[in-house]
């Protein structure tokens, strides 16, 4: 077994153990925290919509060239002899 997969499996096993063992949180979420989380979520949504709106032409051009890429024409009716 090489070193990289062994290290990765050790890290994943350690994370699995940490997530499986419950701990006490000792935290309090007041109503202000919930409204702040909602505000951040809405800001991310509006910011993403603005970014898509701003770069829509570049996004559409990129997608159309990747999806509707024309294959090169092989014109065999005109031999070059």
PDB file of N, CA, C and O in Angstrom:
ATOM      1  N   UNK A   1       0.850  -1.171   0.000  1.00  0.00           N
ATOM      2  CA  UNK A   1       0.000   0.000   0.000  1.00  0.00           C
ATOM      3  C   UNK A   1       0.899   1.239   0.000  1.00  0.00           C
ATOM      4  O   UNK A   1       1.849   1.328   0.778  1.00  0.00           O
ATOM      5  N   UNK A   2       0.591   2.180  -0.872  1.00  0.00           N
ATOM      6  CA  UNK A   2       1.420   3.380  -0.922  1.00  0.00           C
ATOM      7  C   UNK A   2       1.058   4.328   0.203  1.00  0.00           C
ATOM      8  O   UNK A   2       0.059   4.143   0.898  1.00  0.00           O
ATOM      9  N   UNK A   3       1.874   5.330   0.368  1.00  0.00           N
ATOM     10  CA  UNK A   3       1.733   6.241   1.505  1.00  0.00           C
ATOM     11  C   UNK A   3       0.501   7.142   1.397  1.00  0.00           C
ATOM     12  O   UNK A   3      -0.159   7.386   2.407  1.00  0.00           O
ATOM     13  N   UNK A   4       0.173   7.642   0.202  1.00  0.00           N
ATOM     14  CA  UNK A   4      -0.939   8.580   0.046  1.00  0.00           C
ATOM     15  C   UNK A   4      -2.296   7.941   0.364  1.00  0.00           C
ATOM     16  O   UNK A   4      -3.049   8.519   1.147  1.00  0.00           O
ATOM     17  N   UNK A   5      -2.645   6.783  -0.202  1.00  0.00           N
ATOM     18  CA  UNK A   5      -3.948   6.183   0.167  1.00  0.00           C
ATOM     19  C   UNK A   5      -4.015   5.804   1.645  1.00  0.00           C
ATOM     20  O   UNK A   5      -5.085   5.870   2.250  1.00  0.00           O
ATOM     21  N   UNK A   6      -2.891   5.410   2.228  1.00  0.00           N
ATOM     22  CA  UNK A   6      -2.891   5.052   3.637  1.00  0.00           C
ATOM     23  C   UNK A   6      -3.149   6.285   4.503  1.00  0.00           C
ATOM     24  O   UNK A   6      -3.887   6.210   5.486  1.00  0.00           O
ATOM     25  N   UNK A   7      -2.547   7.411   4.144  1.00  0.00           N
ATOM     26  CA  UNK A   7      -2.770   8.650   4.866  1.00  0.00           C
ATOM     27  C   UNK A   7      -4.211   9.112   4.707  1.00  0.00           C
ATOM     28  O   UNK A   7      -4.836   9.547   5.675  1.00  0.00           O
ATOM     29  N   UNK A   8      -4.740   9.021   3.491  1.00  0.00           N
ATOM     30  CA  UNK A   8      -6.119   9.438   3.242  1.00  0.00           C
ATOM     31  C   UNK A   8      -7.099   8.570   4.027  1.00  0.00           C
ATOM     32  O   UNK A   8      -8.068   9.083   4.585  1.00  0.00           O
ATOM     33  N   UNK A   9      -6.857   7.270   4.074  1.00  0.00           N
ATOM     34  CA  UNK A   9      -7.773   6.399   4.822  1.00  0.00           C
ATOM     35  C   UNK A   9      -7.672   6.662   6.325  1.00  0.00           C
ATOM     36  O   UNK A   9      -8.670   6.559   7.039  1.00  0.00           O
ATOM     37  N   UNK A  10      -6.485   6.997   6.807  1.00  0.00           N
ATOM     38  CA  UNK A  10      -6.328   7.318   8.228  1.00  0.00           C
ATOM     39  C   UNK A  10      -7.080   8.597   8.575  1.00  0.00           C
ATOM     40  O   UNK A  10      -7.740   8.670   9.611  1.00  0.00           O
ATOM     41  N   UNK A  11      -6.981   9.604   7.710  1.00  0.00           N
ATOM     42  CA  UNK A  11      -7.680  10.869   7.947  1.00  0.00           C
ATOM     43  C   UNK A  11      -9.187  10.656   7.911  1.00  0.00           C
ATOM     44  O   UNK A  11      -9.907  11.174   8.765  1.00  0.00           O
ATOM     45  N   UNK A  12      -9.671   9.897   6.928  1.00  0.00           N
ATOM     46  CA  UNK A  12     -11.108   9.633   6.837  1.00  0.00           C
ATOM     47  C   UNK A  12     -11.617   8.844   8.042  1.00  0.00           C
ATOM     48  O   UNK A  12     -12.713   9.106   8.536  1.00  0.00           O
ATOM     49  N   UNK A  13     -10.845   7.899   8.507  1.00  0.00           N
ATOM     50  CA  UNK A  13     -11.237   7.137   9.690  1.00  0.00           C
ATOM     51  C   UNK A  13     -11.287   8.041  10.913  1.00  0.00           C
ATOM     52  O   UNK A  13     -12.206   7.939  11.726  1.00  0.00           O
ATOM     53  N   UNK A  14     -10.304   8.924  11.046  1.00  0.00           N
ATOM     54  CA  UNK A  14     -10.302   9.865  12.171  1.00  0.00           C
ATOM     55  C   UNK A  14     -11.497  10.794  12.136  1.00  0.00           C
ATOM     56  O   UNK A  14     -12.110  11.050  13.172  1.00  0.00           O
ATOM     57  N   UNK A  15     -11.843  11.309  10.953  1.00  0.00           N
ATOM     58  CA  UNK A  15     -13.021  12.160  10.826  1.00  0.00           C
ATOM     59  C   UNK A  15     -14.306  11.408  11.144  1.00  0.00           C
ATOM     60  O   UNK A  15     -15.207  11.958  11.778  1.00  0.00           O
ATOM     61  N   UNK A  16     -14.395  10.161  10.711  1.00  0.00           N
ATOM     62  CA  UNK A  16     -15.585   9.364  10.987  1.00  0.00           C
ATOM     63  C   UNK A  16     -15.752   9.137  12.489  1.00  0.00           C
ATOM     64  O   UNK A  16     -16.869   9.181  13.006  1.00  0.00           O
ATOM     65  N   UNK A  17     -14.652   8.897  13.183  1.00  0.00           N
ATOM     66  CA  UNK A  17     -14.720   8.698  14.634  1.00  0.00           C
ATOM     67  C   UNK A  17     -15.141   9.992  15.323  1.00  0.00           C
ATOM     68  O   UNK A  17     -15.964   9.963  16.239  1.00  0.00           O
ATOM     69  N   UNK A  18     -14.583  11.133  14.892  1.00  0.00           N
ATOM     70  CA  UNK A  18     -14.952  12.409  15.497  1.00  0.00           C
ATOM     71  C   UNK A  18     -16.427  12.740  15.280  1.00  0.00           C
ATOM     72  O   UNK A  18     -17.077  13.287  16.170  1.00  0.00           O
ATOM     73  N   UNK A  19     -16.952  12.414  14.115  1.00  0.00           N
ATOM     74  CA  UNK A  19     -18.357  12.695  13.840  1.00  0.00           C
ATOM     75  C   UNK A  19     -19.298  11.713  14.535  1.00  0.00           C
ATOM     76  O   UNK A  19     -20.454  12.045  14.801  1.00  0.00           O
ATOM     77  N   UNK A  20     -18.817  10.522  14.827  1.00  0.00           N
ATOM     78  CA  UNK A  20     -19.668   9.509  15.457  1.00  0.00           C
ATOM     79  C   UNK A  20     -19.810   9.715  16.957  1.00  0.00           C
ATOM     80  O   UNK A  20     -20.782   9.253  17.554  1.00  0.00           O
ATOM     81  N   UNK A  21     -18.857  10.399  17.571  1.00  0.00           N
ATOM     82  CA  UNK A  21     -18.880  10.588  19.023  1.00  0.00           C
ATOM     83  C   UNK A  21     -19.595  11.901  19.325  1.00  0.00           C
ATOM     84  O   UNK A  21     -19.107  12.966  18.948  1.00  0.00           O
ATOM     85  N   UNK A  22     -20.747  11.841  20.000  1.00  0.00           N
ATOM     86  CA  UNK A  22     -21.474  13.078  20.304  1.00  0.00           C
ATOM     87  C   UNK A  22     -20.797  13.871  21.429  1.00  0.00           C
ATOM     88  O   UNK A  22     -20.211  13.301  22.349  1.00  0.00           O
ATOM     89  N   UNK A  23     -20.895  15.189  21.328  1.00  0.00           N
ATOM     90  CA  UNK A  23     -20.371  16.066  22.372  1.00  0.00           C
ATOM     91  C   UNK A  23     -21.437  17.094  22.727  1.00  0.00           C
ATOM     92  O   UNK A  23     -22.354  17.335  21.942  1.00  0.00           O
ATOM     93  N   UNK A  24     -21.323  17.694  23.892  1.00  0.00           N
ATOM     94  CA  UNK A  24     -22.245  18.741  24.302  1.00  0.00           C
ATOM     95  C   UNK A  24     -21.861  20.051  23.630  1.00  0.00           C
ATOM     96  O   UNK A  24     -20.677  20.367  23.516  1.00  0.00           O
ATOM     97  N   UNK A  25     -22.858  20.819  23.182  1.00  0.00           N
ATOM     98  CA  UNK A  25     -22.590  22.042  22.450  1.00  0.00           C
ATOM     99  C   UNK A  25     -22.459  23.251  23.364  1.00  0.00           C
ATOM    100  O   UNK A  25     -21.612  24.106  23.103  1.00  0.00           O
ATOM    101  N   UNK A  26     -23.242  23.364  24.405  1.00  0.00           N
ATOM    102  CA  UNK A  26     -23.254  24.508  25.306  1.00  0.00           C
ATOM    103  C   UNK A  26     -23.387  25.813  24.521  1.00  0.00           C
ATOM    104  O   UNK A  26     -22.600  26.740  24.716  1.00  0.00           O
ATOM    105  N   UNK A  27     -24.366  25.885  23.646  1.00  0.00           N
ATOM    106  CA  UNK A  27     -24.553  27.068  22.811  1.00  0.00           C
ATOM    107  C   UNK A  27     -25.993  27.544  22.932  1.00  0.00           C
ATOM    108  O   UNK A  27     -26.892  26.778  23.280  1.00  0.00           O
ATOM    109  N   UNK A  28     -26.191  28.818  22.638  1.00  0.00           N
ATOM    110  CA  UNK A  28     -27.522  29.404  22.670  1.00  0.00           C
ATOM    111  C   UNK A  28     -27.731  30.184  21.383  1.00  0.00           C
ATOM    112  O   UNK A  28     -26.908  31.027  21.025  1.00  0.00           O
ATOM    113  N   UNK A  29     -28.818  29.910  20.691  1.00  0.00           N
ATOM    114  CA  UNK A  29     -29.166  30.646  19.477  1.00  0.00           C
ATOM    115  C   UNK A  29     -30.397  31.486  19.770  1.00  0.00           C
ATOM    116  O   UNK A  29     -31.491  30.952  19.955  1.00  0.00           O
ATOM    117  N   UNK A  30     -30.221  32.781  19.810  1.00  0.00           N
ATOM    118  CA  UNK A  30     -31.360  33.656  20.050  1.00  0.00           C
ATOM    119  C   UNK A  30     -32.046  33.998  18.725  1.00  0.00           C
ATOM    120  O   UNK A  30     -31.510  33.663  17.669  1.00  0.00           O
ATOM    121  N   UNK A  31     -33.202  34.648  18.741  1.00  0.00           N
ATOM    122  CA  UNK A  31     -33.898  34.986  17.493  1.00  0.00           C
ATOM    123  C   UNK A  31     -33.067  35.863  16.553  1.00  0.00           C
ATOM    124  O   UNK A  31     -33.242  35.805  15.335  1.00  0.00           O
ATOM    125  N   UNK A  32     -32.177  36.664  17.107  1.00  0.00           N
ATOM    126  CA  UNK A  32     -31.322  37.492  16.260  1.00  0.00           C
ATOM    127  C   UNK A  32     -30.374  36.664  15.404  1.00  0.00           C
ATOM    128  O   UNK A  32     -30.048  37.048  14.282  1.00  0.00           O
ATOM    129  N   UNK A  33     -29.935  35.532  15.933  1.00  0.00           N
ATOM    130  CA  UNK A  33     -29.045  34.649  15.167  1.00  0.00           C
ATOM    131  C   UNK A  33     -29.779  34.054  13.971  1.00  0.00           C
ATOM    132  O   UNK A  33     -29.225  33.957  12.876  1.00  0.00           O
ATOM    133  N   UNK A  34     -31.025  33.659  14.188  1.00  0.00           N
ATOM    134  CA  UNK A  34     -31.807  33.102  13.082  1.00  0.00           C
ATOM    135  C   UNK A  34     -32.048  34.113  11.988  1.00  0.00           C
ATOM    136  O   UNK A  34     -31.982  33.777  10.806  1.00  0.00           O
ATOM    137  N   UNK A  35     -32.332  35.363  12.367  1.00  0.00           N
ATOM    138  CA  UNK A  35     -32.552  36.382  11.342  1.00  0.00           C
ATOM    139  C   UNK A  35     -31.254  36.716  10.617  1.00  0.00           C
ATOM    140  O   UNK A  35     -31.275  37.035   9.428  1.00  0.00           O
ATOM    141  N   UNK A  36     -30.124  36.646  11.317  1.00  0.00           N
ATOM    142  CA  UNK A  36     -28.837  36.892  10.661  1.00  0.00           C
ATOM    143  C   UNK A  36     -28.525  35.789   9.658  1.00  0.00           C
ATOM    144  O   UNK A  36     -28.042  36.072   8.562  1.00  0.00           O
ATOM    145  N   UNK A  37     -28.792  34.547  10.015  1.00  0.00           N
ATOM    146  CA  UNK A  37     -28.572  33.427   9.091  1.00  0.00           C
ATOM    147  C   UNK A  37     -29.467  33.580   7.864  1.00  0.00           C
ATOM    148  O   UNK A  37     -29.022  33.333   6.743  1.00  0.00           O
ATOM    149  N   UNK A  38     -30.711  33.983   8.061  1.00  0.00           N
ATOM    150  CA  UNK A  38     -31.624  34.217   6.946  1.00  0.00           C
ATOM    151  C   UNK A  38     -31.109  35.355   6.064  1.00  0.00           C
ATOM    152  O   UNK A  38     -31.175  35.264   4.839  1.00  0.00           O
ATOM    153  N   UNK A  39     -30.603  36.410   6.668  1.00  0.00           N
ATOM    154  CA  UNK A  39     -30.073  37.545   5.912  1.00  0.00           C
ATOM    155  C   UNK A  39     -28.866  37.129   5.075  1.00  0.00           C
ATOM    156  O   UNK A  39     -28.743  37.550   3.924  1.00  0.00           O
ATOM    157  N   UNK A  40     -27.994  36.328   5.621  1.00  0.00           N
ATOM    158  CA  UNK A  40     -26.828  35.861   4.879  1.00  0.00           C
ATOM    159  C   UNK A  40     -27.257  34.969   3.720  1.00  0.00           C
ATOM    160  O   UNK A  40     -26.711  35.084   2.623  1.00  0.00           O
ATOM    161  N   UNK A  41     -28.219  34.089   3.941  1.00  0.00           N
ATOM    162  CA  UNK A  41     -28.700  33.205   2.881  1.00  0.00           C
ATOM    163  C   UNK A  41     -29.334  34.007   1.743  1.00  0.00           C
ATOM    164  O   UNK A  41     -29.093  33.721   0.570  1.00  0.00           O
ATOM    165  N   UNK A  42     -30.143  35.009   2.089  1.00  0.00           N
ATOM    166  CA  UNK A  42     -30.755  35.848   1.054  1.00  0.00           C
ATOM    167  C   UNK A  42     -29.706  36.667   0.309  1.00  0.00           C
ATOM    168  O   UNK A  42     -29.820  36.853  -0.903  1.00  0.00           O
ATOM    169  N   UNK A  43     -28.695  37.156   1.005  1.00  0.00           N
ATOM    170  CA  UNK A  43     -27.631  37.918   0.352  1.00  0.00           C
ATOM    171  C   UNK A  43     -26.857  37.042  -0.633  1.00  0.00           C
ATOM    172  O   UNK A  43     -26.483  37.504  -1.711  1.00  0.00           O
ATOM    173  N   UNK A  44     -26.617  35.787  -0.268  1.00  0.00           N
ATOM    174  CA  UNK A  44     -25.936  34.879  -1.192  1.00  0.00           C
ATOM    175  C   UNK A  44     -26.795  34.612  -2.421  1.00  0.00           C
ATOM    176  O   UNK A  44     -26.281  34.560  -3.538  1.00  0.00           O
ATOM    177  N   UNK A  45     -28.095  34.444  -2.223  1.00  0.00           N
ATOM    178  CA  UNK A  45     -29.004  34.203  -3.335  1.00  0.00           C
ATOM    179  C   UNK A  45     -29.052  35.404  -4.281  1.00  0.00           C
ATOM    180  O   UNK A  45     -28.955  35.241  -5.498  1.00  0.00           O
ATOM    181  N   UNK A  46     -29.201  36.605  -3.726  1.00  0.00           N
ATOM    182  CA  UNK A  46     -29.262  37.814  -4.556  1.00  0.00           C
ATOM    183  C   UNK A  46     -27.918  38.068  -5.236  1.00  0.00           C
ATOM    184  O   UNK A  46     -27.881  38.464  -6.400  1.00  0.00           O
ATOM    185  N   UNK A  47     -26.823  37.846  -4.527  1.00  0.00           N
ATOM    186  CA  UNK A  47     -25.495  38.024  -5.115  1.00  0.00           C
ATOM    187  C   UNK A  47     -25.250  37.059  -6.260  1.00  0.00           C
ATOM    188  O   UNK A  47     -24.669  37.435  -7.278  1.00  0.00           O
ATOM    189  N   UNK A  48     -25.689  35.815  -6.101  1.00  0.00           N
ATOM    190  CA  UNK A  48     -25.545  34.829  -7.178  1.00  0.00           C
ATOM    191  C   UNK A  48     -26.388  35.217  -8.385  1.00  0.00           C
ATOM    192  O   UNK A  48     -25.934  35.098  -9.523  1.00  0.00           O
ATOM    193  N   UNK A  49     -27.603  35.676  -8.147  1.00  0.00           N
ATOM    194  CA  UNK A  49     -28.464  36.101  -9.245  1.00  0.00           C
ATOM    195  C   UNK A  49     -27.862  37.293  -9.980  1.00  0.00           C
ATOM    196  O   UNK A  49     -27.930  37.357 -11.207  1.00  0.00           O
ATOM    197  N   UNK A  50     -27.277  38.236  -9.251  1.00  0.00           N
ATOM    198  CA  UNK A  50     -26.644  39.387  -9.881  1.00  0.00           C
ATOM    199  C   UNK A  50     -25.428  38.973 -10.700  1.00  0.00           C
ATOM    200  O   UNK A  50     -25.207  39.504 -11.788  1.00  0.00           O
ATOM    201  N   UNK A  51     -24.643  38.037 -10.194  1.00  0.00           N
ATOM    202  CA  UNK A  51     -23.464  37.563 -10.930  1.00  0.00           C
ATOM    203  C   UNK A  51     -23.878  36.875 -12.222  1.00  0.00           C
ATOM    204  O   UNK A  51     -23.260  37.091 -13.265  1.00  0.00           O
ATOM    205  N   UNK A  52     -24.910  36.055 -12.162  1.00  0.00           N
ATOM    206  CA  UNK A  52     -25.384  35.383 -13.377  1.00  0.00           C
ATOM    207  C   UNK A  52     -25.926  36.413 -14.366  1.00  0.00           C
ATOM    208  O   UNK A  52     -25.676  36.306 -15.566  1.00  0.00           O
ATOM    209  N   UNK A  53     -26.665  37.409 -13.874  1.00  0.00           N
ATOM    210  CA  UNK A  53     -27.203  38.447 -14.743  1.00  0.00           C
ATOM    211  C   UNK A  53     -26.081  39.247 -15.395  1.00  0.00           C
ATOM    212  O   UNK A  53     -26.167  39.587 -16.575  1.00  0.00           O
ATOM    213  N   UNK A  54     -25.041  39.545 -14.644  1.00  0.00           N
ATOM    214  CA  UNK A  54     -23.944  40.356 -15.162  1.00  0.00           C
ATOM    215  C   UNK A  54     -23.137  39.619 -16.224  1.00  0.00           C
ATOM    216  O   UNK A  54     -22.692  40.228 -17.197  1.00  0.00           O
ATOM    217  N   UNK A  55     -22.947  38.326 -16.047  1.00  0.00           N
ATOM    218  CA  UNK A  55     -22.111  37.562 -16.963  1.00  0.00           C
ATOM    219  C   UNK A  55     -22.921  36.623 -17.849  1.00  0.00           C
ATOM    220  O   UNK A  55     -22.376  35.640 -18.350  1.00  0.00           O
ATOM    221  N   UNK A  56     -24.203  36.897 -18.055  1.00  0.00           N
ATOM    222  CA  UNK A  56     -25.064  35.978 -18.782  1.00  0.00           C
ATOM    223  C   UNK A  56     -24.583  35.739 -20.205  1.00  0.00           C
ATOM    224  O   UNK A  56     -24.600  34.599 -20.669  1.00  0.00           O
ATOM    225  N   UNK A  57     -24.159  36.772 -20.907  1.00  0.00           N
ATOM    226  CA  UNK A  57     -23.720  36.591 -22.298  1.00  0.00           C
ATOM    227  C   UNK A  57     -22.490  35.703 -22.370  1.00  0.00           C
ATOM    228  O   UNK A  57     -22.405  34.846 -23.249  1.00  0.00           O
ATOM    229  N   UNK A  58     -21.535  35.888 -21.468  1.00  0.00           N
ATOM    230  CA  UNK A  58     -20.339  35.046 -21.472  1.00  0.00           C
ATOM    231  C   UNK A  58     -20.693  33.598 -21.109  1.00  0.00           C
ATOM    232  O   UNK A  58     -20.154  32.656 -21.691  1.00  0.00           O
ATOM    233  N   UNK A  59     -21.596  33.433 -20.150  1.00  0.00           N
ATOM    234  CA  UNK A  59     -22.010  32.085 -19.756  1.00  0.00           C
ATOM    235  C   UNK A  59     -22.727  31.392 -20.914  1.00  0.00           C
ATOM    236  O   UNK A  59     -22.451  30.228 -21.207  1.00  0.00           O
ATOM    237  N   UNK A  60     -23.644  32.101 -21.572  1.00  0.00           N
ATOM    238  CA  UNK A  60     -24.393  31.520 -22.690  1.00  0.00           C
ATOM    239  C   UNK A  60     -23.465  31.190 -23.855  1.00  0.00           C
ATOM    240  O   UNK A  60     -23.615  30.143 -24.485  1.00  0.00           O
ATOM    241  N   UNK A  61     -22.511  32.066 -24.148  1.00  0.00           N
ATOM    242  CA  UNK A  61     -21.578  31.803 -25.240  1.00  0.00           C
ATOM    243  C   UNK A  61     -20.707  30.590 -24.927  1.00  0.00           C
ATOM    244  O   UNK A  61     -20.459  29.765 -25.807  1.00  0.00           O
ATOM    245  N   UNK A  62     -20.246  30.472 -23.700  1.00  0.00           N
ATOM    246  CA  UNK A  62     -19.417  29.335 -23.302  1.00  0.00           C
ATOM    247  C   UNK A  62     -20.188  28.029 -23.412  1.00  0.00           C
ATOM    248  O   UNK A  62     -19.680  27.044 -23.948  1.00  0.00           O
ATOM    249  N   UNK A  63     -21.422  28.023 -22.900  1.00  0.00           N
ATOM    250  CA  UNK A  63     -22.233  26.806 -22.931  1.00  0.00           C
ATOM    251  C   UNK A  63     -22.594  26.436 -24.366  1.00  0.00           C
ATOM    252  O   UNK A  63     -22.568  25.261 -24.731  1.00  0.00           O
ATOM    253  N   UNK A  64     -22.928  27.433 -25.177  1.00  0.00           N
ATOM    254  CA  UNK A  64     -23.317  27.116 -26.554  1.00  0.00           C
ATOM    255  C   UNK A  64     -22.140  26.587 -27.358  1.00  0.00           C
ATOM    256  O   UNK A  64     -22.330  25.727 -28.218  1.00  0.00           O
ATOM    257  N   UNK A  65     -20.923  27.076 -27.104  1.00  0.00           N
ATOM    258  CA  UNK A  65     -19.779  26.535 -27.835  1.00  0.00           C
ATOM    259  C   UNK A  65     -19.441  25.123 -27.381  1.00  0.00           C
ATOM    260  O   UNK A  65     -18.958  24.317 -28.176  1.00  0.00           O
ATOM    261  N   UNK A  66     -19.687  24.815 -26.116  1.00  0.00           N
ATOM    262  CA  UNK A  66     -19.397  23.465 -25.625  1.00  0.00           C
ATOM    263  C   UNK A  66     -20.458  22.458 -26.079  1.00  0.00           C
ATOM    264  O   UNK A  66     -20.130  21.316 -26.400  1.00  0.00           O
ATOM    265  N   UNK A  67     -21.718  22.874 -26.106  1.00  0.00           N
ATOM    266  CA  UNK A  67     -22.789  21.944 -26.443  1.00  0.00           C
ATOM    267  C   UNK A  67     -23.004  21.860 -27.953  1.00  0.00           C
ATOM    268  O   UNK A  67     -23.114  20.768 -28.511  1.00  0.00           O
ATOM    269  N   UNK A  68     -23.062  23.008 -28.604  1.00  0.00           N
ATOM    270  CA  UNK A  68     -23.404  23.040 -30.021  1.00  0.00           C
ATOM    271  C   UNK A  68     -22.177  23.250 -30.898  1.00  0.00           C
ATOM    272  O   UNK A  68     -22.265  23.922 -31.925  1.00  0.00           O
ATOM    273  N   UNK A  69     -21.048  22.695 -30.515  1.00  0.00           N
ATOM    274  CA  UNK A  69     -19.827  22.825 -31.294  1.00  0.00           C
ATOM    275  C   UNK A  69     -19.998  22.112 -32.633  1.00  0.00           C
ATOM    276  O   UNK A  69     -20.386  20.945 -32.688  1.00  0.00           O
ATOM    277  N   UNK A  70     -19.702  22.836 -33.707  1.00  0.00           N
ATOM    278  CA  UNK A  70     -19.853  22.265 -35.038  1.00  0.00           C
ATOM    279  C   UNK A  70     -18.637  21.406 -35.372  1.00  0.00           C
ATOM    280  O   UNK A  70     -17.492  21.789 -35.130  1.00  0.00           O
ATOM    281  N   UNK A  71     -18.918  20.247 -35.929  1.00  0.00           N
ATOM    282  CA  UNK A  71     -17.844  19.361 -36.350  1.00  0.00           C
ATOM    283  C   UNK A  71     -17.234  19.908 -37.634  1.00  0.00           C
ATOM    284  O   UNK A  71     -17.944  20.498 -38.450  1.00  0.00           O
ATOM    285  N   UNK A  72     -15.931  19.723 -37.827  1.00  0.00           N
ATOM    286  CA  UNK A  72     -15.312  20.206 -39.067  1.00  0.00           C
ATOM    287  C   UNK A  72     -15.885  19.468 -40.271  1.00  0.00           C
ATOM    288  O   UNK A  72     -16.125  18.261 -40.233  1.00  0.00           O
ATOM    289  N   UNK A  73     -16.095  20.226 -41.335  1.00  0.00           N
ATOM    290  CA  UNK A  73     -16.678  19.637 -42.545  1.00  0.00           C
ATOM    291  C   UNK A  73     -15.618  18.877 -43.319  1.00  0.00           C
ATOM    292  O   UNK A  73     -14.517  19.381 -43.541  1.00  0.00           O
ATOM    293  N   UNK A  74     -15.952  17.671 -43.724  1.00  0.00           N
ATOM    294  CA  UNK A  74     -15.094  16.872 -44.601  1.00  0.00           C
ATOM    295  C   UNK A  74     -15.730  16.887 -45.988  1.00  0.00           C
ATOM    296  O   UNK A  74     -16.629  16.099 -46.281  1.00  0.00           O
ATOM    297  N   UNK A  75     -15.261  17.772 -46.815  1.00  0.00           N
ATOM    298  CA  UNK A  75     -15.833  17.931 -48.144  1.00  0.00           C
ATOM    299  C   UNK A  75     -15.075  17.026 -49.116  1.00  0.00           C
ATOM    300  O   UNK A  75     -14.043  17.420 -49.660  1.00  0.00           O
ATOM    301  N   UNK A  76     -15.596  15.797 -49.335  1.00  0.00           N
ATOM    302  CA  UNK A  76     -14.951  14.836 -50.215  1.00  0.00           C
ATOM    303  C   UNK A  76     -15.394  15.010 -51.663  1.00  0.00           C
ATOM    304  O   UNK A  76     -14.880  14.319 -52.543  1.00  0.00           O
ATOM    305  N   UNK A  77     -16.327  15.911 -51.933  1.00  0.00           N
ATOM    306  CA  UNK A  77     -16.784  16.094 -53.292  1.00  0.00           C
ATOM    307  C   UNK A  77     -15.773  16.874 -54.140  1.00  0.00           C
ATOM    308  O   UNK A  77     -15.850  16.826 -55.367  1.00  0.00           O
ATOM    309  N   UNK A  78     -14.850  17.575 -53.532  1.00  0.00           N
ATOM    310  CA  UNK A  78     -13.826  18.327 -54.226  1.00  0.00           C
ATOM    311  C   UNK A  78     -12.445  17.730 -53.940  1.00  0.00           C
ATOM    312  O   UNK A  78     -11.780  18.160 -52.997  1.00  0.00           O
ATOM    313  N   UNK A  79     -11.999  16.745 -54.738  1.00  0.00           N
ATOM    314  CA  UNK A  79     -10.683  16.155 -54.486  1.00  0.00           C
ATOM    315  C   UNK A  79      -9.586  17.174 -54.851  1.00  0.00           C
ATOM    316  O   UNK A  79      -9.758  17.986 -55.760  1.00  0.00           O
ATOM    317  N   UNK A  80      -8.492  17.116 -54.147  1.00  0.00           N
ATOM    318  CA  UNK A  80      -7.390  18.060 -54.354  1.00  0.00           C
ATOM    319  C   UNK A  80      -6.323  17.494 -55.293  1.00  0.00           C
ATOM    320  O   UNK A  80      -5.138  17.736 -55.065  1.00  0.00           O
ATOM    321  N   UNK A  81      -6.686  16.770 -56.310  1.00  0.00           N
ATOM    322  CA  UNK A  81      -5.676  16.180 -57.202  1.00  0.00           C
ATOM    323  C   UNK A  81      -5.390  17.003 -58.407  1.00  0.00           C
ATOM    324  O   UNK A  81      -4.563  16.620 -59.234  1.00  0.00           O
TER     325      UNK A  81
END
